[in-house]
Amino acid sequence: MSGDKASRQKPCHRCKSSSASATSDTSTIHYEKFWLYRHCSSLQQRDRQAQKAGQLFSGLLAMNVVFLGSAFISSMIFNHVAITLADVWILLSILKVLSLCWITYYLLGTSRQPHAVLYRDPHAGPIWIRGSVLLFGSFSILLNVFQIGYSAILIHCKSRVEIVFPSIEIVFICTQAFFLCHHSKDCIQVQHNFTRCGLMLNIATNLLLWLLAVTNDTIHMEIESQLREVEQRFAGNETASCTCPNTTICKVFQKGYILLYPFNTEYCLICCSMLYVMWKNVGRRISHHHVPRVKPRFKLHGVVFGPLLGAIAVIIGICVFMLYQIQATGSAPSREVFVMFYSYYIVLLPLMSVAAVVGTIIHALEKRELDTLKNPTRSLDAILLMGAALGQMAMCYFSIVAIVATDPRDLLNSLILSYAVLLIFQNITQNVFIIDGLHRQPFVAVAEVGHTEQAGQHAVTSELPGEKESTPNIKQEHTQIPPDKEEERKEEQNHEAYDQRRMSVLELGQEIRKVSRSYMHSYSHLNWKRRALKEISFFLVLCNIILWIIPTFGAHPVFENGLEKSFYGYSTWFAIVNFGLPLSVFYRMHSVGGLLEVYITA
């Protein structure tokens, strides 16, 4: 009886209208269903509630997986006997196998269903981030190859898990890179909850791989064992420890493993960001207002000072980096090398800060409107920029406290203090410039000229058939004309038609020239603003590239200068650096992508 009464209740007017409008698209749109929200009479309201419930359930799944893996990794750090590195590798291997099974099912099953991918997000998975996935994925595969070779040479003192784990990692990286490069734009419309859970499982797996990479000090143990080995050979005291034998191939594997180690952390963070955007796009239906009419392209014409100054910064930075690496690999870095290193940063960071401030002011002076449409990719870019900058800023604040509490008047300490303060200010100003630029609508004057030209061409083509249709009527009127005069009439008609076409083309050219003049007038009015934005963006792109190269390939003065390490202790400062340094490297790489977007849309 209660069920009959409930079925007789009339839904509200809004539910009626929404359900009536939704019935026409039910053949192609698969609305979400969830057992918690089946009582609502409105189809679209039930779809919205089911979407929220599916996101909540999949988020809880990922949170529990991350907490479980974090507990394993923390136990390995604080208790090496109960939980070993091999146990953590086994857990991560299980997660990677489950992720591989879901990716395979998505590629072969879900994405091939009818009406599975009705929409594709034009902002998700841009070319630079897909290229980054392929680049860092290739380096990560090479890293695992070196690790397998290094472990195979030292198989007498290493576990077989150290060979199996990198092998599974290679398969996981290849499959995930293929999946992200081909399906990162998908707005899947079927199997919503299962797809969300699979994406969150992949996100949790990549986060745990990143967490293991930044907390595991195996790489530092390898470096220390290499240094001890050199010292023992100089002292003539050879030992049978688990060190690399005196062979070229073993040295290549060890050096490659140490050099390529940071690329794996970057790969995991990029994959997490792309998977999160896919998770937000599950069940999303994009209207035509979200699709850009014209895609801006990367062009270098008209930009001079930005590439020139950026190239100078890159060349000087490479020279400083090489001098630092020569000193650091030969012996302990000298005081002069640290002074040179920090002096380079103290000169470069204010220039970057001033450029970002000027760019923000130009954004305020521009007449471009803000893009207020829903865009998960842009929202994630802003969150990642702010979150990744926290790693570098945290290390800077710890350095400031250590320097102020010890001896800020020393030359090296004053340089480190200036470096920390300037780096904080540079991160803030650059974040404001990038986020403000990402929320601006692209310049569309070129698109309007293109639409005008297309309209003019359509007008010409619409006029020409009318001329062709008029010729039979003239023929019908003059059917009684002799043949010789009829040929003269045809020639005159052809000349008249040619003159009319020529006049229409000339009129079209005059109209296009008028539009071009108005466009050039508006372009010259905004020329200095657009040119300044492009110069600033390109300069900051090159500067962020060199600031990404230096820490990625092994220059870590924050750990090697000894000041913070002696103040906080080895273990505490090691944990701070392992948390902040990968985030700072990821911040520089992500800033390059954001600045390229600002450059293209300027």
C-alpha distance (Angstrom), angle and dihedral (degrees) to the residues before:
residue distance angle dihedral
M1 . . .
S2 3.76 . .
G3 3.78 89.5 .
D4 3.84 91.2 52.5
K5 3.81 91.3 49.3
A6 3.75 91.4 49.2
S7 3.79 90.8 49.5
R8 3.82 91.2 51.6
Q9 3.82 93.1 54.3
K10 3.77 111.9 108.1
P11 3.76 117.0 -127.0
C12 3.78 120.5 -125.4
H13 3.81 122.5 -89.8
R14 3.83 91.9 -105.2
C15 3.80 91.7 52.3
K16 3.82 89.8 49.0
S17 3.78 94.1 51.4
S18 3.79 94.6 43.6
S19 3.78 93.7 47.0
A20 3.80 91.4 46.3
S21 3.78 91.6 52.2
A22 3.77 91.3 46.3
T23 3.79 97.5 52.6
S24 3.79 92.4 72.6
D25 3.82 93.0 61.9
T26 3.79 100.1 39.8
S27 3.79 90.6 101.8
T28 3.80 92.0 65.1
I29 3.83 105.0 20.0
H30 3.79 116.2 70.8
Y31 3.78 105.7 -152.9
E32 3.77 116.6 -151.0
K33 3.78 122.2 -104.8
F34 3.78 127.5 -162.0
W35 3.77 127.9 175.7
L36 3.82 92.5 -128.3
Y37 3.81 93.7 59.1
R38 3.81 108.1 40.5
H39 3.80 95.6 111.3
C40 3.82 96.7 73.5
S41 3.79 114.3 102.0
S42 3.84 94.2 -152.9
L43 3.80 112.8 86.6
Q44 3.80 95.0 -154.0
Q45 3.78 93.4 44.7
R46 3.79 90.0 51.0
D47 3.80 88.9 48.5
R48 3.81 91.1 52.1
Q49 3.79 93.5 48.3
A50 3.79 91.8 46.1
Q51 3.80 89.9 51.9
K52 3.80 91.3 54.1
A53 3.80 91.6 46.4
G54 3.81 92.0 49.7
Q55 3.80 91.6 50.1
L56 3.80 90.7 48.8
F57 3.81 93.6 49.0
S58 3.81 94.5 47.2
G59 3.81 90.7 45.4
L60 3.80 90.5 53.5
L61 3.80 89.4 50.1
A62 3.79 91.8 53.3
M63 3.80 92.2 45.2
N64 3.81 92.3 54.1
V65 3.81 92.1 47.7
V66 3.82 91.3 49.7
F67 3.81 91.9 47.9
L68 3.81 91.1 49.9
G69 3.79 92.8 49.5
S70 3.81 92.0 44.0
A71 3.81 89.4 52.9
F72 3.82 89.9 53.0
I73 3.81 92.9 48.0
S74 3.81 93.2 45.9
S75 3.79 91.0 49.0
M76 3.80 89.4 51.1
I77 3.82 90.0 52.9
F78 3.81 97.0 47.4
N79 3.80 99.4 32.5
H80 3.79 115.7 30.6
V81 3.80 93.4 175.9
A82 3.82 101.7 55.9
I83 3.81 97.2 38.0
T84 3.78 118.0 26.8
L85 3.79 132.0 -171.4
A86 3.80 88.9 -103.1
D87 3.82 90.2 59.7
V88 3.80 91.0 53.0
W89 3.80 90.1 48.2
I90 3.81 90.7 52.5
L91 3.81 91.5 52.2
L92 3.82 91.9 48.1
S93 3.81 90.8 46.7
I94 3.81 89.9 55.7
L95 3.80 90.4 50.4
K96 3.80 91.5 48.3
V97 3.79 92.0 50.6
L98 3.82 90.8 51.1
S99 3.82 89.9 48.1
L100 3.79 90.8 49.7
C101 3.81 90.4 51.6
W102 3.80 91.4 52.6
I103 3.83 93.5 46.2
T104 3.79 90.2 50.8
Y105 3.80 91.1 49.5
Y106 3.82 90.6 49.1
L107 3.80 93.3 49.6
L108 3.80 95.7 45.5
G109 3.80 101.8 30.1
T110 3.80 120.7 15.6
S111 3.79 100.2 40.3
R112 3.82 92.4 47.5
Q113 3.79 96.6 55.3
P114 3.82 118.5 109.3
H115 3.81 112.8 -85.9
A116 3.83 90.2 3.2
V117 3.81 96.4 132.0
L118 3.80 108.0 28.8
Y119 3.80 94.2 149.2
R120 3.80 135.6 34.9
D121 3.79 123.7 -160.0
P122 3.84 107.1 -123.4
H123 3.82 91.8 -160.1
A124 3.83 96.9 51.0
G125 3.79 121.6 91.7
P126 3.82 101.5 9.3
I127 3.76 118.6 -163.4
W128 3.81 94.9 -100.0
I129 3.80 94.2 54.5
R130 3.81 92.7 45.8
G131 3.79 88.3 49.6
S132 3.80 88.9 50.5
V133 3.80 90.1 52.5
L134 3.81 90.8 52.6
L135 3.82 93.2 43.9
F136 3.80 98.0 47.1
G137 3.79 91.1 37.4
S138 3.81 90.1 55.9
F139 3.80 91.2 49.3
S140 3.82 90.2 47.4
I141 3.81 90.5 52.1
L142 3.81 89.5 49.8
L143 3.81 88.9 48.6
N144 3.81 91.3 54.7
V145 3.81 90.6 46.8
F146 3.81 89.3 54.7
Q147 3.80 90.3 46.5
I148 3.82 91.5 51.4
G149 3.81 91.3 48.8
Y150 3.79 93.0 46.1
S151 3.83 92.2 48.5
A152 3.82 91.8 45.7
I153 3.82 91.2 55.5
L154 3.81 90.8 49.1
I155 3.81 94.9 39.9
H156 3.82 90.6 129.5
C157 3.82 91.3 68.4
K158 3.82 102.8 24.2
S159 3.80 131.8 74.6
R160 3.79 122.1 -107.0
V161 3.80 88.0 -125.8
E162 3.81 87.0 72.6
I163 3.82 87.6 66.0
V164 3.83 98.1 40.7
F165 3.82 95.2 47.9
P166 3.85 96.2 56.3
S167 3.82 89.9 45.6
I168 3.81 91.5 57.0
E169 3.81 88.2 43.6
I170 3.82 91.4 57.4
V171 3.82 92.2 52.6
F172 3.80 90.5 46.0
I173 3.82 93.6 50.2
C174 3.82 93.9 47.9
T175 3.81 94.3 47.9
Q176 3.80 94.6 44.1
A177 3.82 93.2 47.1
F178 3.82 90.7 52.0
F179 3.80 90.8 47.2
L180 3.82 93.9 50.3
C181 3.80 95.9 44.0
H182 3.82 93.8 52.5
H183 3.83 103.7 31.5
S184 3.82 106.7 28.4
K185 3.84 90.8 108.1
D186 3.82 95.9 50.5
C187 3.80 120.0 125.4
I188 3.80 95.5 -165.3
Q189 3.82 115.2 -150.7
V190 3.82 101.3 -173.0
Q191 3.82 133.7 62.7
H192 3.79 91.0 15.0
N193 3.80 100.6 173.2
F194 3.80 95.9 42.9
T195 3.81 90.6 48.4
R196 3.80 92.1 49.6
C197 3.79 91.7 50.1
G198 3.80 91.5 48.8
L199 3.80 92.3 49.9
M200 3.79 91.7 47.9
L201 3.81 90.3 49.4
N202 3.80 88.7 55.1
I203 3.80 91.5 47.3
A204 3.80 91.5 50.7
T205 3.81 91.2 48.3
N206 3.80 92.6 51.5
L207 3.81 91.6 46.1
L208 3.80 90.9 52.8
L209 3.79 91.2 47.8
W210 3.80 88.7 52.0
L211 3.81 91.7 46.7
L212 3.80 91.4 50.8
A213 3.80 90.9 49.0
V214 3.81 94.5 52.2
T215 3.83 96.2 42.7
N216 3.78 100.8 38.5
D217 3.81 110.0 93.0
T218 3.80 94.9 -166.7
I219 3.77 90.5 111.4
H220 3.81 91.0 55.4
M221 3.80 90.4 47.6
E222 3.81 88.7 54.1
I223 3.81 90.6 52.8
E224 3.80 92.6 47.2
S225 3.79 92.1 47.7
Q226 3.78 89.0 51.1
L227 3.82 90.8 52.5
R228 3.82 91.7 46.5
E229 3.78 89.1 50.0
V230 3.80 91.0 54.2
E231 3.80 91.4 48.1
Q232 3.80 92.2 49.0
R233 3.78 92.1 50.5
F234 3.78 91.3 50.4
A235 3.81 89.0 50.5
G236 3.80 91.4 46.5
N237 3.80 92.5 -121.2
E238 3.81 106.4 130.1
T239 3.80 116.5 -172.2
A240 3.78 133.6 -171.3
S241 3.82 94.4 -125.1
C242 3.81 123.8 139.7
T243 3.78 94.8 -85.2
C244 3.74 132.2 131.2
P245 3.83 112.8 -82.5
N246 3.76 119.6 -124.4
T247 3.81 95.5 -88.5
T248 3.80 130.3 119.9
I249 3.81 96.4 -129.8
C250 3.80 92.8 53.5
K251 3.79 91.4 49.5
V252 3.81 90.1 50.7
F253 3.81 91.7 51.5
Q254 3.79 92.5 47.5
K255 3.80 95.1 46.6
G256 3.80 92.1 45.4
Y257 3.80 91.5 48.8
I258 3.81 91.5 51.6
L259 3.82 94.5 43.5
L260 3.82 98.2 47.0
Y261 3.80 96.6 42.3
P262 3.87 96.6 99.4
F263 3.81 93.0 54.6
N264 3.79 92.2 68.0
T265 3.81 91.9 59.4
E266 3.80 91.0 50.7
Y267 3.79 91.3 49.6
C268 3.80 92.0 53.5
L269 3.82 93.2 50.5
I270 3.82 93.6 48.0
C271 3.80 91.3 49.9
C272 3.81 90.7 49.9
S273 3.80 91.4 53.7
M274 3.83 93.7 48.8
L275 3.81 93.0 45.4
Y276 3.80 90.4 50.2
V277 3.81 91.2 54.8
M278 3.81 89.7 49.9
W279 3.80 89.3 50.0
K280 3.82 90.7 52.7
N281 3.82 90.4 48.7
V282 3.81 95.8 54.5
G283 3.80 106.9 119.3
R284 3.81 92.3 1.8
R285 3.81 117.2 145.0
I286 3.79 113.2 -156.4
S287 3.80 119.9 -152.0
H288 3.79 123.4 -146.5
H289 3.82 90.1 -101.7
H290 3.82 89.8 67.9
V291 3.80 93.8 54.6
P292 3.82 112.5 87.0
R293 3.80 114.5 -127.6
V294 3.79 95.2 -147.2
K295 3.79 124.6 25.9
P296 3.81 111.3 -142.2
R297 3.79 114.5 -127.7
F298 3.76 131.8 -145.2
K299 3.81 110.1 -103.0
L300 3.79 129.9 168.1
H301 3.81 100.5 -161.9
G302 3.79 116.1 122.0
V303 3.83 95.2 19.0
V304 3.82 115.6 112.0
F305 3.78 116.0 137.5
G306 3.80 97.6 45.1
P307 3.84 95.6 56.7
L308 3.81 90.9 40.5
L309 3.79 96.1 52.5
G310 3.79 91.4 39.3
A311 3.81 91.8 51.6
I312 3.82 90.1 51.0
A313 3.82 90.0 51.2
V314 3.81 91.0 48.7
I315 3.83 94.2 49.0
I316 3.81 93.5 48.0
G317 3.80 90.4 44.9
I318 3.80 92.0 52.6
C319 3.82 90.5 50.3
V320 3.82 91.5 49.8
F321 3.79 90.7 46.3
M322 3.81 93.3 50.8
L323 3.81 92.7 48.7
Y324 3.79 90.2 48.9
Q325 3.80 93.0 48.5
I326 3.81 92.4 49.1
Q327 3.80 90.1 54.2
A328 3.81 94.3 41.9
T329 3.81 96.3 49.9
G330 3.80 95.5 43.6
S331 3.80 97.8 48.8
A332 3.78 140.0 -42.3
P333 3.84 110.6 -35.1
S334 3.79 113.0 -101.9
R335 3.78 125.3 -125.1
E336 3.82 91.7 -107.9
V337 3.80 91.1 58.1
F338 3.81 91.5 53.8
V339 3.81 90.4 48.5
M340 3.81 90.6 51.1
F341 3.81 92.1 46.5
Y342 3.81 96.3 50.1
S343 3.82 92.3 41.1
Y344 3.80 89.5 59.2
Y345 3.81 90.4 53.2
I346 3.82 92.8 45.5
V347 3.81 90.1 55.7
L348 3.82 96.3 43.0
L349 3.81 101.5 42.8
P350 3.85 96.8 59.4
L351 3.82 89.9 50.3
M352 3.80 90.3 52.8
S353 3.81 91.7 46.6
V354 3.81 92.9 50.4
A355 3.82 90.6 47.9
A356 3.81 91.5 51.0
V357 3.82 92.5 48.1
V358 3.82 91.7 49.5
G359 3.81 90.1 48.4
T360 3.80 91.2 51.2
I361 3.82 90.3 51.1
I362 3.82 90.4 50.4
H363 3.81 89.5 50.9
A364 3.81 88.1 54.9
L365 3.82 91.3 50.4
E366 3.80 93.9 49.0
K367 3.79 122.4 98.7
R368 3.82 94.4 -141.2
E369 3.78 113.3 123.9
L370 3.78 124.4 -124.9
D371 3.80 117.9 -100.2
T372 3.80 103.4 -124.1
L373 3.81 98.4 171.9
K374 3.79 119.1 120.2
N375 3.81 109.3 -90.5
P376 3.84 118.8 166.6
T377 3.81 91.8 -172.3
R378 3.79 93.7 56.6
S379 3.81 92.0 44.9
L380 3.80 90.2 51.5
D381 3.82 91.3 48.1
A382 3.79 90.5 55.6
I383 3.81 92.4 46.9
L384 3.81 92.6 48.1
L385 3.79 92.4 48.5
M386 3.79 92.3 52.1
G387 3.81 94.1 40.9
A388 3.80 97.1 45.7
A389 3.81 91.2 48.1
L390 3.81 88.6 60.1
G391 3.81 90.6 70.5
Q392 3.80 94.2 58.3
M393 3.80 92.8 39.6
A394 3.82 91.8 50.9
M395 3.81 91.4 54.7
C396 3.81 90.0 47.1
Y397 3.80 93.0 52.8
F398 3.80 91.6 48.3
S399 3.80 89.0 50.5
I400 3.82 91.7 49.1
V401 3.81 91.7 53.0
A402 3.82 92.2 47.4
I403 3.82 93.7 48.7
V404 3.82 96.3 44.8
A405 3.82 90.4 48.4
T406 3.84 93.9 50.7
D407 3.83 120.0 31.2
P408 3.82 117.1 -35.0
R409 3.84 92.7 172.1
D410 3.79 94.6 69.3
L411 3.82 114.4 103.9
L412 3.78 96.4 -123.0
N413 3.80 92.7 41.7
S414 3.80 91.7 50.1
L415 3.81 89.7 50.7
I416 3.81 91.2 50.6
L417 3.81 90.2 47.6
S418 3.81 91.9 50.8
Y419 3.80 90.0 46.1
A420 3.82 91.9 53.1
V421 3.82 94.7 48.0
L422 3.81 93.8 45.4
L423 3.81 92.0 47.3
I424 3.81 92.0 54.1
F425 3.80 91.3 49.8
Q426 3.82 92.0 45.9
N427 3.81 92.6 52.0
I428 3.80 91.9 50.7
T429 3.81 95.9 47.6
Q430 3.79 93.4 44.5
N431 3.80 92.4 49.8
V432 3.81 90.9 51.8
F433 3.81 91.5 49.1
I434 3.81 94.9 47.9
I435 3.80 96.9 43.7
D436 3.81 91.7 46.8
G437 3.81 90.1 49.6
L438 3.79 93.6 48.4
H439 3.79 90.9 54.9
R440 3.82 93.5 53.6
Q441 3.78 121.4 96.8
P442 3.82 114.4 -115.7
F443 3.78 120.8 -103.2
V444 3.84 106.3 -91.4
A445 3.81 105.3 -178.8
V446 3.79 91.6 105.1
A447 3.77 90.6 53.0
E448 3.79 91.5 52.4
V449 3.82 90.6 53.0
G450 3.79 89.0 50.8
H451 3.80 91.4 52.1
T452 3.82 90.2 49.3
E453 3.79 91.8 51.9
Q454 3.80 91.3 48.6
A455 3.82 90.4 50.1
G456 3.80 90.9 50.5
Q457 3.79 91.3 50.1
H458 3.79 90.7 50.7
A459 3.81 88.9 50.6
V460 3.82 91.2 54.2
T461 3.77 93.0 47.8
S462 3.79 90.3 49.2
E463 3.80 91.1 52.7
L464 3.78 97.2 48.4
P465 3.83 98.4 60.5
G466 3.80 88.5 51.9
E467 3.76 89.2 58.4
K468 3.77 90.7 49.7
E469 3.80 90.3 50.4
S470 3.80 91.6 51.7
T471 3.79 93.5 59.2
P472 3.85 96.4 69.3
N473 3.80 90.2 52.9
I474 3.79 90.8 54.0
K475 3.78 89.0 49.1
Q476 3.79 91.2 52.2
E477 3.81 92.0 51.2
H478 3.80 93.2 52.3
T479 3.77 101.9 41.0
Q480 3.81 91.9 126.5
I481 3.83 95.6 57.1
P482 3.83 116.3 115.1
P483 3.85 117.2 -104.0
D484 3.82 96.6 -108.3
K485 3.80 92.8 50.9
E486 3.82 90.1 43.2
E487 3.81 90.3 59.6
E488 3.81 90.0 50.5
R489 3.79 89.4 50.6
K490 3.83 90.7 51.7
E491 3.80 91.4 51.3
E492 3.81 91.1 49.4
Q493 3.80 90.8 48.4
N494 3.80 90.8 49.7
H495 3.82 90.6 50.6
E496 3.80 91.1 47.9
A497 3.81 91.8 48.9
Y498 3.83 90.0 48.2
D499 3.81 91.0 50.0
Q500 3.79 90.8 49.1
R501 3.80 92.0 50.4
R502 3.80 90.0 47.4
M503 3.79 91.8 50.4
S504 3.82 92.0 48.1
V505 3.82 90.9 49.7
L506 3.83 90.4 48.6
E507 3.79 91.0 49.0
L508 3.82 89.6 48.7
G509 3.80 89.9 50.2
Q510 3.79 90.8 50.9
E511 3.81 90.9 50.5
I512 3.81 91.5 49.1
R513 3.81 90.3 48.7
K514 3.80 89.9 51.6
V515 3.80 90.6 51.1
S516 3.81 90.1 45.6
R517 3.79 91.3 51.3
S518 3.80 91.3 50.7
Y519 3.81 89.8 46.5
M520 3.81 92.3 48.7
H521 3.79 89.1 48.2
S522 3.80 90.9 53.9
Y523 3.81 90.6 41.8
S524 3.81 91.7 52.1
H525 3.80 88.5 48.0
L526 3.83 91.1 55.7
N527 3.78 96.1 27.4
W528 3.79 98.3 105.0
K529 3.81 92.7 46.7
R530 3.78 94.8 49.3
R531 3.79 92.5 42.5
A532 3.80 91.8 49.4
L533 3.81 91.2 49.7
K534 3.80 91.4 50.4
E535 3.81 92.4 47.2
I536 3.81 92.2 48.7
S537 3.81 93.8 45.1
F538 3.80 93.7 49.7
F539 3.80 92.4 46.0
L540 3.81 90.7 51.7
V541 3.82 90.9 46.6
L542 3.81 92.1 57.8
C543 3.80 92.7 42.7
N544 3.80 91.9 52.0
I545 3.80 90.0 48.2
I546 3.80 92.6 57.3
L547 3.82 90.9 42.8
W548 3.81 86.8 53.3
I549 3.82 94.3 47.7
I550 3.82 96.0 51.5
P551 3.85 99.3 59.4
T552 3.80 94.5 31.3
F553 3.79 94.1 61.1
G554 3.77 97.2 46.4
A555 3.83 112.9 -79.2
H556 3.83 103.0 132.6
P557 3.82 108.6 157.4
V558 3.81 90.9 161.0
F559 3.79 87.3 70.8
E560 3.80 99.1 32.2
N561 3.82 102.7 47.6
G562 3.81 89.8 73.8
L563 3.80 96.8 -142.0
E564 3.81 100.6 105.3
K565 3.80 91.8 32.6
S566 3.81 91.7 58.0
F567 3.82 92.2 43.9
Y568 3.82 99.8 47.9
G569 3.79 100.1 23.5
Y570 3.78 129.7 -108.8
S571 3.81 99.2 -84.5
T572 3.82 95.9 44.6
W573 3.80 95.7 46.7
F574 3.81 90.4 42.8
A575 3.83 89.7 57.1
I576 3.83 91.8 46.7
V577 3.81 92.7 50.0
N578 3.80 92.7 44.8
F579 3.80 89.1 53.6
G580 3.79 99.0 42.4
L581 3.79 103.6 35.2
P582 3.84 98.5 61.4
L583 3.80 89.7 45.9
S584 3.79 91.4 50.7
V585 3.81 91.1 50.1
F586 3.80 90.2 48.9
Y587 3.81 89.9 47.7
R588 3.81 92.3 56.6
M589 3.78 92.7 48.5
H590 3.81 93.1 45.9
S591 3.81 90.2 47.3
V592 3.80 89.1 57.3
G593 3.80 90.0 57.6
G594 3.79 93.1 46.8
L595 3.81 92.5 47.9
L596 3.79 90.8 50.5
E597 3.80 88.8 54.3
V598 3.80 89.8 50.9
Y599 3.81 90.3 48.1
I600 3.81 93.7 50.5
T601 3.81 95.7 46.8
A602 3.83 95.3 42.8
